[in-house]
Amino acid sequence: MAFQKVVISGVNTSELTVLQEKEKMELLREIRDTGSREARDKLIQGNLRLVLSVIQRFTGRGEDVDDLFQVGVVGLIKAINNFDLSKEVRFSTYCVPMISGELRRYLRDYSQIKVSRSLRDLAYKAMQAKERLTGTLCREPNITEIAEEIGAKREDVVIALESVTDPVSLYEPIYSDSGDTLYVLDQISDKNGIENWLGEIAFREAMQSLSDREKKILHLRFFQGKTQIEVASEIGISQAQVSRLEKGALSKIKESV
């Protein structure tokens, strides 16, 4: 990887050296045997480009690059302190997940949206359980299965996972079928807000002009608060068809009221 001349945390990245694996192992042995400060500094300097390559995955979230670099160096130092020379593993192979883990913890703990420690811990426990279950079941587990795996309440798992999820625009497209695009907004049940509107007399009268299928879709979506995926499964059609029928029915109602 080629690096342009960039100064991060006072370090000129164009002047960084890269150590060979053999050199790294020699320095690690020297640190272990003698506690040499010089060897430690040389090993850190020789792996700063590795830190730079790892933090590229974590940029674009509004975080200061200098801060990410410094956190990455902390991860590098922890890797040096904990590396086991008796294991047949390359130092860089061991180092990358250590640096990544330190960056993830930093982003988790210092996110602009503050989430309690217990909620974050539950969320990451749930994500780990999801990975395990995916391998065991050969499919993505549902929330109930994840909750049972970690011994937590289903609703607590839902809240915890949502708390560590990056915000998404309601108008972000997630599926397109022959030009009929589905947006995040289409997947969200809106039982409370729209139900009040559905309760109006004018709206009920306008619904009389709809087909039985259109009425059922609106009833499931806005009275029972179901998502389009759930509605599609219940009445046996595709999600894209549910979306088209729902939009068409709402357009008819808007023209009538």
N, C-alpha and C positions, 0 to 999 in steps of 0.2 A: 504494500500500500504506500502510495506517495503522499507525503505531507508537505503542504505549503508552509511558508514561514508565518507562524501564528504564535502569539504569546498568550499562554494560559497560566494563570496563577504565577506570573513572573518567569515562566519557563518558555524559552524559545524552542518550539517543537521541531524546527528544522535542524537543530543541533543535537537532537536526541540520538544516542547510540542504541544499537540493538545487539544483545548478547546471543551467542549460540547456546544451544541447550547444554552442551558440554561445559561451557563457561559458567552457566547458571548453577549446575550441579557442584562444580568446584567451589564456587562462592558459598553455596549453601553448606557444604561440608566445613569450610573455613569458619563460617558463622557458628556452626554447631560446636566445633572443636575448640575454637579460641574466643568466640564472642566478638570477633573483629568488627568494630564500628565502620571501618573503611570498606570492608567487604560488603557489609549491609547497605551502605550508601551506594556502592557501585552496583549492587544487584537491583536496588530500587531505581536508580537512574537508567539501568539497562532494560527496564520493563515499563517505562513510562509510555512508550508508544503502544504497548499492549493496553494500558489503561485508556489511552485515547481511542483506540479501536472499539473498546467495550462501551464507552460513554456515548458513542454515536447512536447506539440503540435507544438511548434514554433522552436524547435532545428533542426539541420541538414541543415541549410541554410547558414552556414558559419559565423553566428553571435556568438559573445562571450557570453558564458553562464552567466558570471558575469553581463554583461550588461543587458541581458534579465531578470535576477533575480531582478536587481535594478529597471528596468522599471515595472516589475510585482508588486513590493512593492509600487511603486507610484500609480498603479491602486488600490491596496488594501487600501491605505490611502484615496484615493478619495472615495472609497466605504464606508469607515468609516465616512467620512465627510458628505456624502450625504444620508446615510441610513435613511429611515423614519420608526420609531418605531411603528407608528400607522397602518402600513400595515401588513397584516398577511402573511409575507414571511420570509423564513429562510435567515439568513445573508449570508450563503455560496451560496445560490441560486442567491442572488443579486450580490454577490462579483465576481463570476466567469466571467460573461460577462463584468464587469468593468475592470478586470485584462486583459482579452482577448482583449478588445477594446484598452487599453493602449498599449499593445504589437503590435497590428496591426498598430496603428498610428506610433509607433516608426519604425517599419519595412518599412512602407510606406514613411515616411519622411527622413529616413537615409539609404535608399537602395543605393547600390553601383552604380546603374544606376539612375541618377538623372532625375526626371520627374517634370515638373512645377506643382505648386499647383493647378492652374486652370484645368489642364489636369487630375490630380488625383481626384479632386473633381467631375469632370464630369464622370470619370470612376466609382466612387463609387455610384454616383447618378444613373448611368445606371444599375449597379448591383442590387441596391435596386429596381429599376423599373422592372428589369427582374424577381425578386422574386415575386413582386406583380402580374405581368402579368401571371406568371406561375400558380399562385393560381387561378386567374380569368379565364384564358383560358383553364386550365387543360392540358396545353402543354407548351413546351418551346417557347417563343416568338422569332421572328426574329429581326434583327437589325433595320429594318424600323419601326416595332411596338414599340421597345424600344425608338427609337429616337422621335417618335410622342408622346409617353407617357411623356417624359421629356422636350419636346419642343426644341430639338436640331437637328442639321443637321446629316444625316446618316453617312457621312464620318467622322465627328468629333467624333461621338460615337465609330466608328471602331478604330480610332487612339487612343482614350482615353483608351479603353479596352485593346488594344494591349500593351499600355505603362505600364500597371500594371501586365502584364502576365509574369510569370517566363519563361526564355528561355528554349526551348525544342530542343533536337537533331533532325535533319532532318531524321535521320535513326532510330528513336524510333518507334517500331511496334505499330500499333493502331488497327489492325484487321487481323485475319487469317482465311482463308477459305480453308480447305483441304490442308493445307501446303503452300498455296499461300498467303504470308504475304504482307499486305499493310503497307507502312511506311508514316510518316508525309510528306516526300518529294513528295509522290504520290498525296497529296491533295493540293499542291501549284501550282497555275498557273504560267507559266514562259513565258509570252508573249514577253517581250522585248529581253531576252537573247537568247532564242532558235529561235525566229522568224528570226533573222539574219542568223542563220544556215539553216533554212528552205528555205530561199531565194536563196540559192546557186543552180546553175543549176544542179549539180550532184545529189543533194538531190531530186529535182523535178523529174528528170528522174527516180530515184530509186523508187519514189512513184507510178510510173505507174504499178509496179508489185504487188501492194497491192489491196485487195478487196475493194469494195465500202464502206463497213462498217469501215474498217481500215482507209481509207482515211478520212472519215467523222470524226472519233474519233480524228485523228491527227489534222485535220483542226479546230475542236472545241477547242481542248486542246491548240494548239500552235499558231494558228492565231487569235483566238478569246479570248484566255486567260482564258478559263473556267476550273473549277476544275473537277475532276473525278465524284464527286457527281452530278454536274450540267449536265455533259455529259450523265451520266447514266439516269437521269430523262428525258432528251430530246429525247434520242433514244430508251428508254424503256427496258433497261437491267439493271442488277445489277452492283454496283460499282466494285465488284470483277471481273466481266466479262470485264468491261472497262479496268481495270488494266492489265488483262492478254492479251487482244487484243492490247493494247497500247505497252506493252513490246515486244510482238511478232512482231508487225509492225516495231518498232524501231530496233529490232535485224535484220530483213530482210534488212532494209535500210543500216545498218552499214556493212552488208556483201556485199552490192552492190556498195557502194561508196568507 
